[in-house]
Amino acid sequence: MKTELTTIDRGDRFRDSVASILKTKYPDVVTEVRKGSKKVDIVFTRYEFGRRMTFGVECKDYSRPLTKEHLLEIYADYGPLVESKLLDHVIVVASRDIAADPRAYVDSVRWLSFQTDRQLEADLLGLRDYIEILAELFNEAELGSYYVEARLVGQSRSAAHYIEDWLKDSGL
């Protein structure tokens, strides 16, 4: 029997996923850090032009995109932390992208930025361009015409068919 995740469990899982993405580049990522009167989802530092910058990350895994009102609440929570220099920048990471008006608001605040978890992952890992180049080379060289599907010795069907049948039978 599967149990449904509570909204807190779902939020914690999303936060931990975002923290894992950030840890690929920033080794000092910490979750649930008290900064002033606010508990910040994720905090990490990086050096830019000889200056250490502290980043706070607010994670939002809502079923709908964040609105400008959500962002105004985040601004109210984090503004005092930036003013008191406990944080230099705040990144809002959500599971869904935002519309034009919330985006314009985020762009108007110097210390605030927004990304989806997928955008963050693409920015940090930088694999998208590499994969697109490989796909283009694959298509230009017509390498797909040389593909030979794996088969098991003495069997007429492909190995993929046997694996699919095994997965279905085992309930995985």
N, C-alpha and C positions, 0 to 999 in steps of 0.2 A: 504494500500500500504506500503510494507516494504522498508525502505531505507537502502542502503548499508553503512556499517561503513567505515569511512575514515581510512587510515592507522594510523593516530594520535589517533583516537578514539579506534581503535583496540589495539594499543600499550598501551594506558592509561588503558583500561579494563584489559589487561594482567598484567600490573604493579600492579593494585589494587588487582587483584586476588592473585598475589605472596605476596603482603603486608598482605593480610588477612591470608594467610598460616603462614607467619612469626609471626603475632600477637598472634597466638595460644601459642607461647612460649616466645616471646620477647615483653613486653608491650610498649616499647619506639619506636616502628617502626614509621618512618616518611617518607612520600613520597616527591619527588621533593625538595631536599635539596641542597642548594648551598654550595659547598666545594671548596674553592679557585676559580678558573675560570670555574669549571665544575658543571653543575647541575646533581646531582646523583639521579637516579630513587628512590632508597630506602636506608635509613640509619638506623642502629640499633646498640645497644651495648650489649655486654655480658661480664661476668667476667670469666676469666680462670686463675687458680692458683694465685688468688689475684690481678690480673691485669685487668683493664678495656680495652677491645678491641672494636674498632669501625669498623663496617663492612659496606661496600658499596655494593649495589646490582645493577647490570646492567641487565635489562629485555629486552629480544629480542623475539618477536613473529613473526618470519619470516616464509614464506611458505616453505622455504628450510632450511636444517641444516646450522649452521654457519660454515664458512671456516676459515682456518688459517689466511687469510687476515683480516677477521672481528675481530679475536682475537688480531691481531697485532694493529689494530686501537684502540681497547679497552685498550690494554697495553699502547699505547701512550697517551691516555686520562687520565688513572688512575695512571700511573707510578709516575708522579710528586706529586700526592696527597699522595701516600704511602711514597715517599721519604721525603716529608715535614711533615709526621706524622699526616696528617689530616684523613687518613684512615689506618687501620692496615691490612685489608684483603678485597679483592673484590671477590664477587661471581657473576658469569654470570649465569643467569637463562634464559633458552630458552624453547620454546614449542617442539622443536625437538632435539634429541640427536646428538652429533657430531661424526665424523669419527675418525679413528685412528690417523692420522697426527695432526689434531687440538687438540685431546686429549693429545697427547705427548707434544705438545707445552704448553698447560695449566699445565700439570704436571711438566714442567721444570721451571715454575715461582713460587717461594716460596709463594707469597702473592695472587695468583690467583687460583680460583677453578671454576668448571663448574658443573651444575646440570640441569636436566629438571625440569619443575614445578612439575611433578609427583614424581620424585625422591626426591625433596625437601619435598614434602608433606609426603611421606613415611618415610623419615628420622625424621621429626619433630613430626609426630603423632605416628609413630611406631606401626601402626595397622596391617601391612602386616603379620608379624610373628604370631600374635594372631589369625588372620582370617584363616591362613593356618593350625594352630593347631586345631581350631574349625572344619574346614572342614574335616581334617583327622579323628578326633574323631567321627564326624557325619557318615563318610563312614565306619569306623571300627565297629561302633555299629549298622550299618544298620538301622539307624533311618528313612531313607527315606521310608522304607517299612511301617512305621506307619503313614505316612502323610495322612490326610484326607482333601480333598479339601472342602473349605467352600461352603455351599449352602444356598440359601434363602428359608425360610419356604414356603412349597407348590409349589416350582419350581423344574423343572427337571434338568435345566442347573446349572452350577456352578456360584457362585457369581462373579467370575472373568469375565465370559462371559458377564454378565449383565453390569458390570462396563465398559468393553471394548466397548460394543454397545453404552452405554451412552456417553462415550468420543468421539466416532466417530460421533454420532448425534449432539453433542454440538460443534463440530469443534475444540476441544482442542487438 
